[in-house]
């Protein structure tokens, strides 16, 4: 089904990122990363406002592999 878009604002696309507009059969990133951040760290928009009194981030990770990338050609 076709996508109808209004305005689109792309700030940044990293070297392993994927930007897709419209119909997509398969989206396959080529890299993965694990990022730890506290409350309100990844807010987006032109004028974000956050009010966090106490923020704690749990970084315990017991599994060995999180995302296994399988290249699809």
ABEGO torsion letter per residue (X at the ends): XBBBBBBBBBABBBAABBBBBEBBABBBBABBBBBBBBBGAABBEABBBBBBABBBBBABBABABABBBBBBX
